[in-house]
Each structure stands twice: as structure tokens, then as C-alpha cells.
């Protein structure tokens, strides 16, 4: 990775279904949350966290294409091996660009100039999910939620599982609470504050990244032609996730 960043991580394990991926050499960061209500889903999260970097290194194409192919392959393997299901929110930093894909309801946030923006969108409502690695996606739209983030020096990004953000009041954290936690003096402190702010009785995982600027040339990878298009309506077969 050709940029200067600092990374903070924090976890609170209650059910043991969350996993985190931090690969500074590749510039790849992700959080995974095994789906409650699907037996053994911690295996899906573990498999995805372990295999995603290797797939991204081996597959052809630009960063976003490789990330999409890797997550699609992981979903197929998880389903075939009956490992359960897991959310996945991944961010790949290459040069001056962050490429991201989110599947499920783990979230990606950007804090820039004290303004908090939620980049991802929950695929489901409350504790029901419409999409996850290991779910059938007959229309091939598993990785439809994706984006390109042109990075600015001082950007702070956070990947969090829903144990932090919550599903329903009073567990639900508002934007002001999230922004306050993310405004911690360092990436590590911000990650710890996010986990501490969570009210849902569930695993809580946070990865916080401070992007301090590129160390050499800008990102050589071209932006994808077109875009992901609008998100389709929620799919069938939503699975409940016990609180």
C-alpha cells in the first residue's frame, strides 16, 4: 500500500460471530458478522476473513473488480460448504483511492472535516437481512453495493458491525453519537470509543483508519466504467438475527 495511514481496531466478543481483517501490506480492511439464526455462521465469517486477501492478490482486474470477484467466490464456497452466512464490508486502499463493497448491514463511514457520512446502506431492516455471503443471489447482484472514494488527507474511515450501530431503539446509535466516538484523538481511541458506545448485546467490532496522504504515485487503477446502478429492492428469504 502506497500511503501513510494509522489503524485502530477494537472488539467486544459476546457470541463470537464477528471477525476482522487488517492487511496493511495490501491495504485491505474488512469486518464480517456471522448471521444469527443460521447455524455455525462464525465459520463463514472466519473463512471470509482468512481467504479474502489471498483471493484479492490472485484474481485479475482492477481493485474493485477483484474485490467483487473475491466476495462472490467466497459466497459460493460458504454456501457449498454449508458454513452459514456472514455480512462483509471491505475497503481496499490503493494510492489515493478507496474501493469498497458492502454486503449485509455492517457499515462503512467517512469522517471528513468533522462531517460524518454513511457510505454503505443496510441491506435489510432491523435484524432482518436481505443479503449476505452464503445467501442465494439468483440475480447475480451480491456485490451491487459498492463505491469509489477519492481520499483527502485527514480522512477518517470506520468499518463497524451492527453490534455497535444497533437495530432498534434504545440500542440504535444516532449520527451524533457515532460522530462523537469517531472524533477520538487517534484511530485506536476512536475504535475503542465506538465499541464502548454500542448498546446492543452483540459482538461489536470496529476498524478505524486515518489516511494521511500518499507516499508516492497516485492510484494507477482506472475507475470502473459506469457504476453499480441503483440498489434493487430487498430480496426474498430474509433471515432473522437474534438480538
Secondary structure, DSSP 8 states (H G I E B T S, - for coil): --EEEEEEEEEE-SSS-EEEEEETTTTEEEEEEE-TTSTTHHHHHHHHHHHHHHHHHHS-S-HHHHHHHHHHHHHHHHHHTT---EEEEEEEEETTEEEEEEESS-EEEEEETTEEEE-S--SEETTEES--BTS--TTS-TT-SEEEEE--TTEEEEEE-HHHH-SSTTT---HHHHHHHHTSSSHHHHHHHHHHH--SSS-EEEEEEEEEEESSS---S---SS---S-----S--EE---
